[in-house]
Amino acid sequence: MTEELDITGAVCPMPLPHNEQIVLGHGAGGKMAADLIGKTFLPAFDNPALRAGDDGAVVDLPPGKLALSTDSHVVSPLFFPGGDIGHLAICGTVNDVAMMGAKPLYLTVGFIMEEGLPLETLQRVVASMQAAAQEAGVQIVSGDTKVVQRGKADGLYINTAGVGVVPLGRKLSGAQAKPGDVVLLSGTMGDHGVAVLAARGELGFETDVQSDCAPLNGLIEELLTACPEVRVLRDPTRGGVATTLNEIAKQSGVCITLKEESLPVRPAVASVCEMLGFDPLYIANEGKVLVVLPRESAETALEVMRHSKYGAGTVQIGEVSADPAGRVLMRTALGSTRVVDMLAGEILPRIC
């Protein structure tokens, strides 16, 4: 059983009790739902389109091509070092839109809340979403809530959809990597996955690793302004850097060769991976971008990215060649070469 109500159009005349929990009535479309939405969502996400109170949003778009993306977020636990499900939801969709070369403009959000979810928890998540949206310069213009019975949603799930505009003449795609190109990575691998794992208390020891969850659209716009010849942008989330590069290699029909000694990994992340038998190449990131661009543009790109808040650790990790097509290889520190395949299954479930 589910109950639902649009976020748009709710008005709340009464404050909500401090220790209230979500109940099925909060999704029933009546006064309880209006109170929840009017006090929790509308003040945080306020903008003219949302304030209009209609069933959807009518917004203005600048010239260019429309970019769309959608994602669902089921991370466990809801809060982890360096982030939470709300921050992750905004950053994840903003980044997906930005990877297409678009300027993210508008988001919609859908909240699936479990009966019994503390209102304080929901308010913390919403405040985090507000801060992330403000940093990314996007507006949340429409949304929806659903409440499901206790035990049916593990607290809270969030769905987001993003809209952006790609400037005329700009074209980025995973199918555009060419022999002679180089591959850049904006920082260390595996931070998000290890931070979420640590938050679950499953490591048996403490670590100070923080999630890298961050909106990357500012960094990307600076990069594309300085280097419009960039061919591919991708954020290596689930499946990590290895899986994402395999996708690019297959789309473009090229070979990508990594240099083992160039791969950036925090010592704490490396230690966790060594103890648990993980490879950082396959651990999820939520605030990193892979860039494929012509070799002659690499120095300019490195300089621009390293001057950005979220690109200070940018390094060149590999290069593109023609053969063997569709493969990712690794030149090891010992001088040998090995195949880096796609992730076969799920290393860490419920991390995004």
Phi and psi in degrees as a GROMACS rama.xvg file:
@    title "Ramachandran Plot"
@    xaxis  label "Phi"
@    yaxis  label "Psi"
@TYPE xy
-132.587  152.965  THR-2
-127.279  150.886  GLU-3
-143.588  160.149  GLU-4
-160.234  136.935  LEU-5
-65.2867  143.38  ASP-6
-68.2412  -35.0675  ILE-7
-67.7814  143.047  THR-8
88.9712  3.27941  GLY-9
-88.3003  144.798  ALA-10
-129.315  133.891  VAL-11
-121.543  113.498  CYS-12
-89.1584  -12.7242  PRO-13
-122.8  142.451  MET-14
-70.4167  153.14  PRO-15
-89.7087  142.619  LEU-16
-56.7054  145.992  PRO-17
-61.2827  -41.0182  HIS-18
-107.156  26.759  ASN-19
-68.6546  150.522  GLU-20
-113.151  157.84  GLN-21
-70.7379  132.047  ILE-22
-126.728  168.783  VAL-23
-58.6503  -29.5907  LEU-24
-63.0022  -22.8027  GLY-25
-69.2309  -12.8639  HIS-26
-113.909  12.4103  GLY-27
-87.8156  -5.57487  ALA-28
89.6411  3.98231  GLY-29
-102.044  -151.879  GLY-30
-64.9436  -38.8794  LYS-31
-60.9219  -41.9451  MET-32
-66.1817  -41.3386  ALA-33
-64.0723  -40.0714  ALA-34
-61.5179  -46.8871  ASP-35
-60.6655  -48.2653  LEU-36
-71.1117  -41.754  ILE-37
-66.7735  -31.8492  GLY-38
-96.1608  -26.1338  LYS-39
-101.531  -45.9676  THR-40
-94.0694  -49.0202  PHE-41
-61.4245  -45.3894  LEU-42
-62.1768  -35.6848  PRO-43
-72.8054  -38.7599  ALA-44
-105.795  14.2994  PHE-45
-54.7883  130.699  ASP-46
-163.638  164.408  ASN-47
-56.7364  -40.1214  PRO-48
-66.0276  -41.5942  ALA-49
-71.0624  -39.7379  LEU-50
-66.4384  -21.2134  ARG-51
-61.5523  -26.5251  ALA-52
79.1659  21.6734  GLY-53
-92.6894  177.499  ASP-54
-75.8412  -13.1766  ASP-55
-151.774  -173.799  GLY-56
-116.669  138.838  ALA-57
-111.357  119.876  VAL-58
-131.031  161.081  VAL-59
-92.1533  142.749  ASP-60
-126.779  136.304  LEU-61
-72.6639  169.728  PRO-62
-61.2913  147.695  PRO-63
138.757  -173.309  GLY-64
-95.4993  144.162  LYS-65
-79.4972  133.595  LEU-66
-115.561  132.293  ALA-67
-129.221  144.957  LEU-68
-152.035  153.918  SER-69
-141.838  151.941  THR-70
-154.989  153.318  ASP-71
-121.708  141.732  SER-72
-123.854  121.807  HIS-73
-132.27  31.6858  VAL-74
-63.7362  143.959  VAL-75
-134.119  124.66  SER-76
-77.4517  170.816  PRO-77
-66.7774  -30.0823  LEU-78
-120.189  137.593  PHE-79
-147.08  162.718  PHE-80
-57.3872  120.079  PRO-81
93.7593  -0.156019  GLY-82
177.22  -169.156  GLY-83
-161.904  175.435  ASP-84
-61.5505  -33.5015  ILE-85
-70.3746  -47.8081  GLY-86
-59.9259  -42.295  HIS-87
-61.6195  -42.2016  LEU-88
-62.1383  -45.2904  ALA-89
-68.2281  -49.7511  ILE-90
-63.3383  -40.7568  CYS-91
-59.5066  -45.1107  GLY-92
-76.8709  -38.7539  THR-93
-56.4306  -45.0539  VAL-94
-66.9361  -39.4511  ASN-95
-60.7272  -41.592  ASP-96
-67.9076  -42.2648  VAL-97
-65.1282  -31.4445  ALA-98
-64.3197  -17.5262  MET-99
-89.3902  6.51621  MET-100
83.9544  10.446  GLY-101
-92.1876  156.889  ALA-102
-91.1089  111.12  LYS-103
-64.948  136.512  PRO-104
-123.873  -47.8283  LEU-105
-134.085  147.048  TYR-106
-128.823  151.511  LEU-107
-115.722  152.292  THR-108
-132.884  142.608  VAL-109
-125.479  127.521  GLY-110
-107.811  121.807  PHE-111
-107.669  106.68  ILE-112
-108.479  139.578  MET-113
-88.6973  137.705  GLU-114
-53.3557  130.064  GLU-115
100.298  -8.32025  GLY-116
-62.0145  124.9  LEU-117
-61.3255  134.414  PRO-118
-59.3786  -35.7182  LEU-119
-59.5421  -38.4506  GLU-120
-63.8293  -45.3764  THR-121
-61.0429  -42.4235  LEU-122
-64.6892  -37.6671  GLN-123
-63.0125  -42.232  ARG-124
-64.397  -44.5695  VAL-125
-63.6044  -40.9132  VAL-126
-62.302  -38.4876  ALA-127
-66.2842  -39.0855  SER-128
-64.5625  -41.2138  MET-129
-59.6593  -45.0172  GLN-130
-65.0355  -41.7689  ALA-131
-66.1534  -41.7866  ALA-132
-64.982  -38.6653  ALA-133
-64.5201  -43.8805  GLN-134
-62.6524  -39.8379  GLU-135
-78.7133  -13.4223  ALA-136
73.9291  32.489  GLY-137
-117.046  160.799  VAL-138
-114.656  139.043  GLN-139
-92.364  108.276  ILE-140
-106.527  -9.76413  VAL-141
-160.923  157.99  SER-142
-169.354  -179.82  GLY-143
-153.477  151.408  ASP-144
-125.058  145.493  THR-145
-135.326  143.798  LYS-146
-119.258  127.34  VAL-147
-114.784  162.852  VAL-148
-62.9569  155.413  GLN-149
-53.5925  132.99  ARG-150
88.5856  2.61909  GLY-151
-105.748  -5.18416  LYS-152
-143.315  6.89896  ALA-153
53.3891  42.4902  ASP-154
95.2394  -71.8509  GLY-155
-159.076  131.849  LEU-156
-118.136  149.356  TYR-157
-132.175  130.756  ILE-158
-109.49  137.103  ASN-159
-129.633  147.538  THR-160
-128.716  141.08  ALA-161
-123.116  146.13  GLY-162
-126.091  133.729  VAL-163
-146.258  174.583  GLY-164
-124.825  128.467  VAL-165
-90.0804  121.77  VAL-166
-57.169  147.058  PRO-167
-57.7704  134.286  LEU-168
92.4945  -12.2766  GLY-169
-92.8728  131.002  ARG-170
-142.762  116.059  LYS-171
-122.626  142.462  LEU-172
-163.409  149.04  SER-173
-64.8918  -10.8183  GLY-174
-93.682  8.42995  ALA-175
-107.288  1.95124  GLN-176
-64.7909  139.724  ALA-177
-131.205  149.377  LYS-178
-52.1285  136.122  PRO-179
98.7687  -16.2945  GLY-180
-71.3073  165.008  ASP-181
-120.874  162.373  VAL-182
-118.369  126.642  VAL-183
-111.242  151.29  LEU-184
-130.537  134.442  LEU-185
-81.4511  4.54177  SER-186
164.583  -166.643  GLY-187
-68.3713  151.051  THR-188
-94.4051  147.553  MET-189
83.353  2.85774  GLY-190
-60.9258  -45.4027  ASP-191
-64.4825  -49.6779  HIS-192
-59.4815  -41.9208  GLY-193
-70.5221  -37.2419  VAL-194
-63.0222  -42.8763  ALA-195
-66.2921  -41.9754  VAL-196
-60.462  -42.3069  LEU-197
-64.0319  -37.5564  ALA-198
-65.7751  -22.4362  ALA-199
-79.7522  -9.42147  ARG-200
72.6087  26.2469  GLY-201
-98.7016  -1.76764  GLU-202
-82.8652  -29.2749  LEU-203
82.5068  1.84299  GLY-204
-154.594  165.305  PHE-205
-92.3548  149.215  GLU-206
-143.389  151.131  THR-207
-100.239  18.3232  ASP-208
-66.8224  131.813  VAL-209
-109.482  145.238  GLN-210
-60.4772  146.824  SER-211
-92.3651  11.5236  ASP-212
-51.5183  121.33  CYS-213
-162.821  151.135  ALA-214
-79.5688  127.568  PRO-215
-105.53  5.07267  LEU-216
-65.6043  -32.4251  ASN-217
-66.2392  -46.6717  GLY-218
-57.8173  -44.7325  LEU-219
-66.8418  -39.9005  ILE-220
-65.7424  -39.3006  GLU-221
-62.3045  -42.0693  GLU-222
-63.5581  -47.3877  LEU-223
-70.1032  -27.6534  LEU-224
-68.0106  -41.4305  THR-225
-79.8579  -31.566  ALA-226
-132.658  73.2983  CYS-227
-64.3721  -11.3916  PRO-228
-82.8325  2.71316  GLU-229
-53.5937  135.714  VAL-230
-99.6845  -40.139  ARG-231
-137.788  137.447  VAL-232
-128.468  134.461  LEU-233
-148.564  142.341  ARG-234
-99.5256  121.471  ASP-235
-82.5835  81.2961  PRO-236
-86.7768  -116.596  THR-237
-59.9332  133.4  ARG-238
91.755  -13.3318  GLY-239
69.2972  -167.558  GLY-240
-62.3625  -40.9514  VAL-241
-61.7059  -48.2424  ALA-242
-66.5204  -41.6819  THR-243
-63.1387  -42.7002  THR-244
-66.9066  -34.2448  LEU-245
-62.6698  -39.2722  ASN-246
-61.8453  -43.9  GLU-247
-64.9565  -43.4911  ILE-248
-60.1699  -41.1797  ALA-249
-71.5492  -41.9396  LYS-250
-61.5088  -41.0352  GLN-251
-89.6486  -13.9128  SER-252
67.6124  41.2175  GLY-253
-129.428  174.496  VAL-254
-109.561  134.364  CYS-255
-113.925  123.009  ILE-256
-111.239  123.946  THR-257
-95.5818  154.208  LEU-258
-107.62  114.574  LYS-259
-55.8713  -42.2687  GLU-260
-70.6511  -11.9672  GLU-261
-93.6339  -10.2675  SER-262
-74.0205  122.006  LEU-263
-86.39  124.606  PRO-264
-141.503  130.813  VAL-265
-65.0362  142.758  ARG-266
-54.6833  -38.423  PRO-267
-66.1488  -39.3238  ALA-268
-67.6358  -42.177  VAL-269
-60.2879  -39.5706  ALA-270
-65.2529  -45.4749  SER-271
-60.5114  -45.7602  VAL-272
-62.7348  -40.0939  CYS-273
-65.0403  -41.7678  GLU-274
-67.1974  -36.4914  MET-275
-97.6038  -3.08921  LEU-276
77.8723  25.2933  GLY-277
-94.5183  158.169  PHE-278
-110.142  121.171  ASP-279
-55.767  -23.8374  PRO-280
-60.9647  -22.0703  LEU-281
-108.165  2.41325  TYR-282
-88.6143  141.754  ILE-283
-68.2677  146.67  ALA-284
-124.503  150.033  ASN-285
-130.315  12.87  GLU-286
-150.319  32.4537  GLY-287
-126.145  153.489  LYS-288
-131.712  137.08  VAL-289
-93.7013  133.821  LEU-290
-124.561  128.612  VAL-291
-114.919  125.313  VAL-292
-154.518  165.612  LEU-293
-59.4926  146.221  PRO-294
-56.9593  -37.2951  ARG-295
-68.8383  -13.3299  GLU-296
-99.2082  -2.15614  SER-297
-63.7203  -44.0262  ALA-298
-64.3887  -41.1736  GLU-299
-62.606  -44.3383  THR-300
-63.0507  -43  ALA-301
-61.3574  -42.4659  LEU-302
-64.168  -45.042  GLU-303
-64.5785  -46.6506  VAL-304
-67.2832  -38.9542  MET-305
-68.8082  -16.6047  ARG-306
-90.6402  1.04371  HIS-307
-97.9805  150.036  SER-308
-53.7048  -42.0436  LYS-309
-101.816  12.0367  TYR-310
-128.131  15.0838  GLY-311
-60.0385  -28.4178  ALA-312
-97.0289  20.5489  GLY-313
-63.5924  134.827  THR-314
-139.529  159.11  VAL-315
-87.0134  124.904  GLN-316
-113.281  -9.57048  ILE-317
-173.588  -175.135  GLY-318
-144.379  163.595  GLU-319
-110.226  135.369  VAL-320
-134.066  177.041  SER-321
-80.5955  -39.9877  ALA-322
-130.347  151.069  ASP-323
-76.9865  127.91  PRO-324
-60.8436  139.715  ALA-325
78.6796  14.0902  GLY-326
-117.776  152.779  ARG-327
-117.279  127.754  VAL-328
-118.595  162.205  LEU-329
-129.256  125.005  MET-330
-89.1019  112.443  ARG-331
-78.7452  167.17  THR-332
-63.9349  -21.2595  ALA-333
-87.16  -3.73598  LEU-334
95.9715  -2.54544  GLY-335
-87.701  171.585  SER-336
-126.641  133.889  THR-337
-132.638  159.44  ARG-338
-81.489  135.829  VAL-339
-109.523  104.309  VAL-340
-90.4058  175.082  ASP-341
-72.2389  156.53  MET-342
-64.4292  129.186  LEU-343
-81.2791  -35.2427  ALA-344
-139.052  -150.872  GLY-345
-107.517  117.739  GLU-346
-76.9018  -53.1343  ILE-347
-124.663  102.361  LEU-348
-72.0095  158.236  PRO-349
57.4712  48.8297  ARG-350
-108.99  -3.94837  ILE-351
